[in-house]
Each structure stands twice: as structure tokens, then as C-alpha cells.
């Protein structure tokens, strides 16, 4: 393939628009699957995706924008993509988010360097460690995935930015028994390079959870004191973060709206919890600049190249920030903030989930969630199902597995009602792992988590 940086430069040179931007992403992908204690499939791939964004100006803050994407690696097709982008721009509606393009902040870094890469060899240690689990009596199923995405961004104003983003995850589902005696549990971790994945520790935790299911108890729907490990907290905090758009809040469409404005400044909890995104968070680093081929309420093509830094969404229990691309920030006199690709919640004690179990007289331990959907945007009410491990806690110990439930909860309300937050640790969300893997969360104690109905899910 033509080097990605050269694709950017050639497309920009061919452009006849007033302004143009080009984004190229080279993706290296590797995956490994296993089922019933045997490796089943593995594979790797290399692909390229790129977009040309053409802009025709009708004033300083008025413009029409057209974007055309391609996966072609034929240099002869670059001009055709550029022309289609220009045609799309000429016929587009005026852009609501039009702003001047950014100027370069400094010289480009590693512009001509090779893309980051990966392959099935990244799983060598993982596969060796899994072999011990395959020799056991529990049936193991799972999936490991690693991508290395290198993105190049170039604009007609001279911005040149490049970043290599590694993303990986491992999830293992363990099953024991058959029929009505079947027990199932799940564990997962996120990783950048698989050198930090503790497979023996994951297998030990799986076995512990399957041991808990030797006894089974049926419980009715209702409100229960519930302990949420970091993974389940991550799934609900991600769902909340995706709704933290400033424009929607200003226009009265979201749970972050209030009469005459937004809920910035409102206290949610007396626990000094801080929810934030930071591209430099150790072990959870992400691309420190905007590179998007399409505008939305959360991002703008006119912000391409904008450097990102830490944003506190909630600080010491108080709502601190919402997402504002530059145009929305100017319209509503708010600071420019862009969504982060990681999410961290800090401010709890040094207690682990086991410490919290030991202090629980009677309650539920809720290990994973799935099929989460929004019910009411105005309150951020979510519904979803439990899966692969809801356990009964009695007198400081886990004593049984219980049936699955459908739940109805708002993450905003959960933060209000939480009575304890433990120690923050890096974790993998189960529901959103295909889109969002970089999280660090504490366990939470909720005194009255709403299990709205019994579910037949297994």
C-alpha cells in the first residue's frame, strides 16, 4: 500500500475545495477463540479506511461539507474520492457546526513512520496459560481480540497529526454442570498488549464464582441491597457518559437539562466521586486529538486536530462538564470539551469488593450486565438484564447463586443513592466492550437496586 501519509498529501494536493481534510486509518487486527476447552479459530487481518472531507465556504462561520470514505488501496482512485467529496459538499445543507479550521500547533510527530501492527503471536502467552484451564473439568469459552489502529490526519491549513492506538480484551465464560444444575460465570479484562493479562487469576476467579453456584436460590423481583463490581459500574457509567451532550442538555432533551440551562453545578452525591476522561491516564491512554469524518452533537469535523486533555465530568460529587464541540461552545458560552475514549471514576475508599461483601448482612452481588437499553432520556432510565452470575450475600459471605433479573435503573440515580464506593481498578465493561474498553471503576454499594422482574436468561 502507498504509505498513509502520502495518501493524505496527495488527496490534499488534488483538492479544489476551499478547504479539505483527510483521515487515514491503517488497522491491524488479530483474534483468538476457544470453546469447550479447545482452541477453535484464530486469524489476523490488515485493512485501510480513509475519508476525504471537502469544505466550501460561504462566510467565516458558514460552510457546506461533504465527506466520502473509501477502503481502496489503489492510488489511482484517490482523485475520484476527492471529486466525490467535493460534489457532496456542493449539494450539502449548510453545516450547523461551521467554524474556522484549526491551525497547526507544532511540527507533526512521526508522520512518515510505519503503522503499528499486531498478529496472532500477541496471544502466545495467553494461549499457554489457558492450556491449564483446558485440562480442568469446567468448560471454558472465550474470545481474545487485539487491534492496532494508526491514524493520520491532515488538513489544508497545515495540521498533521498521527497516533497509534492499541486496543485489546480477553473474556472467558466458564460453565459447570448440566440442565437445571448448570452454572455459568464470566470474567474479562482490557489490555493494550497482553503482557499484563493474568490468566491464572482470571481462571481462579471463574472457579470461585462457579463454586458459589453450588447452591441456588430463587428470589422475586424487588429492591435489594446490591454490590456492583467495577465491570458493572463501568457499563452504566459509559451509558451515562454517552448522554452528556451540552447541546441536548441546553435544548431540554436530556437528563442533564434543567429549566433555563443545564445541571452543571448540581451535587449528585456526598461521596467525593470524580468521573473523568484523560488521554494520558496510565494504561488507558487514547488518541490525544480529534479526528472524525462526520459531525454530531458530540463531535465536529471542524474540530479535527484539536488537542484533548483531561476533562472532569463529575468532580467531588458535583456535575462539572458536558460535551461541547467548538461551535456549540461558542453558541452557549461554554468551554470546549470533547468526548473521551476512556472513563475513570475515583474518590472511593480503599475497600475491595471482597471487603464490601464481608460487611454485608444480606444482599446481592451483581457481576455482569447485558442488553442495556435506554427507556427514558429525560431521566436516563436504563433497562437491561443480569447474566452469568447474580449471587446471594448473607452474613458477610456469598452463599448461593440466584436467578437472573431485568433491572430498571438510572446511573444518575445510582450515584445519588450509593452508600459506599471502594477502590478504583482497571476493568472491562461487558456490554460495551466492543466499543469502549478503557475504564477504571470502583465497586459500589446500592441500598435499593431495582430488579424489576425475574428473567429467564441464563
N, C-alpha and C positions, 0 to 999 in steps of 0.2 A: 504494500500500500504506500501511496505517497505519504510522507510524514505529515502528521496532523497540522503542525504549524504552517507548512507550505499550503495546505488546503485553505487555511484561514487567509493567508496573504493573497493567494490567487483569487479567491472569491471577492475579497475586498477590492482588489485591483480591477476586477471586472464590473463592479457595481456602477450603475448610472443613477442610483437614487441620491437624494440629498445627503443621507447618512445610512450607514449599514453596520450590522454586527454579524459575526459568525461564531458559532459554538460547535466544537467538535469534541466528541467523547469516544475514546477507544476503551472497550470493555473486554477484560479477560475474566472468564467465568469457569469455575470448577465445582463439581458436586459429587456427592457420595451418598448412596442409600443402602440401608440394610433392613432385613425383615426376617422374623423368625430365627434370629441368631445366625444369619448368613448375609454376607455382602451380596447385593443384587445388581446394582448398576453404578457406574461412575462415568464421568465424562468431563470434557473441557471444551471451551469454545472461545473464539476471538471475533469481535464484531466492532463495527463503527457506526455511530449515528451522528449526523451533523445537521445544522439548521442555518439558514440564511434569513436574516431579519432586515427588511428594507423599510426605510422611513422617507416619506415625502412631507416636507414642512409646509404649513400654511400660516405660520406665525411662531413666535418664541415658544409658546406652550400649546400649540395646535399642530397636529400631525395625523397622518394616516400610516398605518403599519401593516405590513404583510410578512408572514413567516411561512417558509416552505422547508420541510425536513426531508432528509434522504438517508439511505443506508448504502448508497453506491460507493464503491471504491475506485471507480473509473474516473481519472482526471478529466476525460473528455466530456463528462456530464456536469462538471461544475458550473459552466456558463448557463446551461439550461435551467439549473436550480436557481441561480441568481436571477435570471429573467422572470421565472415564475413567481419568485418572491416580489419582484418589482410590480408585476401585474396584479398580484394580490393586494399590494399596498395601494395602488391607484384606485382600486374599486372598494376599498375598505371604508367602513364608517369612521368618523373622526375618533381618535383614541382619547378616552376619558382621562388617562393617566399620563398624557404627554408632558414631558419635561425635557430640559436640555440634557444631552448626553454628557456623561462624566468624562473628565479629562484624566490622563494617566497620573497615578500617584508617584510613580517612580519607574525605573527600568524593569522590564519583565525578568522573572526568575526562571531559569531552566527551560526557556521557551523551546529550544531545539533538542532537549533531552528525550530519550526514548520513553515510551509509556511504561507505567508499572505493569507487572504481569504476575500471573499465578497459573497453577496447574494442579493435577491430582496429587503431585508429590507433597503438596502442603498438608495432606491428610495422613502422611506416613505414621507419625506418632499417634494420632487419633486411632487409626486402624489397629495398630499394635496393642494399644490399651483396651480397645473394645473386645479383642480376642478373649481376654479373661472373662468378660461378661458373657460372651457367647458359650463358654464352657459351663455356665451355670444353668439352673433349672428354669429361671424366669425367661420369658420370651421377650426379646428386645427388638424394637423397631425404631427407625430414626432416619435423620437426614442431616447432612453437613453441607454447607454452601459457602463459597468464598468468591468474592468479586474484587477486581482491582480496576476502578474506573479512573482514567486520566482525562481531565477536561481542559481544553484550550479555549479561551475567549479572546476575541479580537474585535475592536471597533474602529470605525473610520476616524474617530477622534484620537486614536493612538493608544488606547488601552490594550494591554497584552497581559493576560493572566493565565496561569497554569497551576493545576493541583492534582495530586494523586490521592485517591480516596479508597482505602481498603475497607471492606465490609465482610464480616463472617459470622456464622452462627452454627451452633450444634444443638439439636434437640433429640432426646431419647424418650421413647414411650416404652414402659415396662408392663407386661401382663403376667398374671399368675392365676392359675385355676381355670375352670370352665363353667359355662352356664350361669346359674344363679350364684355360684361361688367365684365368678370372675372378678378379679381386682385389677385396676389399671391406674397407672401413675405417670406423670410427665415431669421431666426436668429439661432445662435449656440454658445456654449461655451465649452471650455475644463475644466476639473476638475480632481483632484486627489481623492476626497472623497465625493463630492456633498454637503458638508456643505457650500460652497461658491457660490452655484448657485442661482442667483437672478431671479427666475421665474417671479415674478410680473414685474420686469424691462424688461425681455425679451418680455413679452406679451404687455407691453406698447410700446416698440419699434416696434413690429409687427403691432400693431394698427396704429401707426403713419405712417408706410410705406404704409399700405393699404389705409389710408386716402389720402396720396399723389396721389394714383392712381384713385381718383375720376374723374380726367381729364386725357385724354390720347392724346398723340401727336405722329404722325408717322414722323420719321426722316430718311433721306437717309444715306447710308454708307458714311464714310469720316473720317477726323481727327477732334477730338473735345477736347477742354479743359476738362479734366476728373479728378474727385476727387475719389480716391480709399481708402475706409475704410480699417482698419487693416486686416480684413479677406482676402480680395482680394490681398493685398500686400503679405500676408503670402503664399498664393498659388503660386505666381510667384517666391518668394524668395526660397521656398522649391525646386521648379523645377530647379532653378539655382544652389542651393547647391548640389543637386544630380549629377551635371555635373562637380563639382570642383575636379576632379581626377588628381593628379600630373602626373602619367604615360601617360595618354591620352594627357595631355597638352604638355608634353615633346616630345611625338611622333607626334605631329602636328595634332591630331584628334579632338580637341575641340575648343570651343570659347575662352578658356584660353591659347591657343597656340599663339606664335609669332615666327618669324624666329629665329632659334638658341636657343629657350627656351620657357619660359612661360611669362605670362603677370603680374607676381608678380612685384609689384612696380609701376604699371600703375595707374594713377589717373582717377577715374570714374566720380567724382562729387566734386564740391567745397562745397557742404553741408557736414558737418563733420559726415557723417553716418558711423557707425560701425556695421557690421554684425558678430555675433559671436555665438558660442555654449559653454555652460558651465554646467557641470553636477550638479553644486551646485546653479544654479540660483533659487532664491526663488519662489516656486510654480510651477516650471518647472523642478524639479530635475530628473535625469535619471541615469542609471547604470554607475558607475564610472570606469568601466574596460571593456576590450574587451572580448567577449565570443561569438565566431562564429564557426559554424560547417563546413563552406565552405569558400574558399578563392575567392576573386575577386580583381579588380583593387583598390577597396576602403578598403578592409579588408583582413586579413590573419590569418589562423589558428595558424601560428607560433607566432602571437602576443597575443594569448589568455592569459589573466591575466594582460596585460599591463594596467597600470593606465591611466585614461584620465583626462584632466583638460580643462580649458578654452582655446579655440582657436579663435583668431580673423581672420575671413576670409577676411573681408574688414575692414580697420582701418582708421578712419577720411577721408573716401572717396577714399582710395587707396587699391588696391588688395594686401592682406598681406600674405595669406596662401592658399595652396592647400592640398588635401588629399594624404599622403604618408605612406603606411604601412612600417615597418622597412626595408624590402628587397628593396623596391623602393627608400626609403630614402637613403639607402647605395649606390644604383646604381647611383642615380642622385645627390648625395651630398646635400641632403635637410633635413630639420628637420622632424622627425617622427610626423605625425599628423593623427588622425583617425576621421571618421565622427562622428558628434554629433547627439544626439537624441532630441535636442531642437534647436531652432533658434530664435535669438533676433536681432532686428535692432533698434539702438538708435542713438541719435545725432540730432534729430529734435528740434523744438520749443515746447512750452507748449500748442500749439493750438489743440483743439479738432476738430473732423470732422464738428461739427456744426459751430465752429468758421470759418473754411475754407469755408463752404457753405455761411456764411454771407459776405464773401469777394469776392464772385464770381459773376461776371456780367452775364455771360451766359456759361453754360457748362453742363456736365453730372455727375451724381452721380452713380457709378457702384458698387452695393452692393455685388453681388456674381458671381463667375465664375464656369464653369464646363466643362468636356470633354476636358481638356487641353492635347495637344499632341505636340511633338517636330516635327518641319518641317525641320530645318537646323541645325545640330550640330555645324557647323563652326561659326555660328553667334548666336547660341542659340535662334533662332527664334521659337516661340511657336504659336500655334493657339488654339482657344477654343471658347466657347460660353458664352454669358451672360444668366442669368436666374433669375427669381423671384425678379426682381427689378432693372431696369435701369430708372433713374429719370432725368427730366429736371430741371436745376437750373437757375433761372432768377432773376437778381437784388437782390441777397442775400437770396433767398428763393427757396425751392423746390415747383414747380408749377404743375408738371404733371408726369405721367409715360410715358415712350416711349417704342417703340418696341425693341425686342432683336436683337443682332448683333452677327456675327462671328468677332473675332478680330485676328490680327497678330501682335505680339509684342515680343521683346526680353527683358527679365528682366535686362540684362546688359545695353541695350539702355535706358530703363525706368529710371534707376538710373542716367544715364548721363543727361537725359532731364528733370528730376524732378526739379521743381522750388520752391517747398515747401515740407517740412516734418513736421508733427505735433508731438503730444505727444505719446510715446510708451505705448501700453497697451496689456495685455494678450488677445489672440484671438484664435479662432478656424478656421483653413482653411476649406473651404467646399469641394473642390475637393480631397484633400489628407488626409482628416480626418481619413480614415480607416487605414492609415499607419503612420501618423505624426500628433500628436495633440498638442505638446508643443511648442507654438510660442508666441512671443510678438513683435508687429509691430506698427509703426506709420501710420497714413493716409498720402497719398502722393498726390501732385498736379502734373499732367502731362499736359503740354500745348497742346499736339497734339497726343493723344492716337488714334491708328489706328483701327477704326471699318471698317473692310474690306468689309463686305457685311451685308445685312439685313438677319436675321434668323427668321424662323417661329416657333422656340422653344417657349414654354410658361412656 
